[in-house]
Amino acid sequence: MSDFDQDQQESNGSEEQGTTANQQTLTFDGRVYPMQALPPEAINLLNDLIRSENELNEHRFRMRQLAAAQQSLTAALGQIIQNAGIEPIAEGEGEGEGFKPWIPNQEDNSASEEVEAA
């Protein structure tokens, strides 16, 4: 083999590696697929999947914001009542039980995980 042939093969090999490195791929179920080989309906489904994941993350963030706002409003209401010097006329159903805002915790996360799995 001449030096020219060897140089040509080496440059062809590096070009193939370069196109593989620049090629967009999809990893699905542990397998890697070239994006340009996917049928249009698969690309559409992938785009929908990405959009739904983004929306789900936005909703999670918004729920955390609302829970924090609810805690803040509840604390402010308690402070206003305390500053006004108003005495309760009766206790709630249980000692110290009254309005309780929804606060996400581990038990509530299991319900959201069940929804995500569906």
Residue pairs with C-beta under 8 A, 6 or more apart in sequence:
23 34
23 35
23 36
24 34
24 35
24 36
25 32
25 33
25 34
25 35
26 32
26 33
26 34
26 35
26 38
26 46
27 33
35 43
38 46
56 116
63 104
64 104
67 101
67 102
67 103
67 104
70 101
70 102
70 103
71 101
71 103
73 101
74 99
74 101
91 97
92 98
102 108
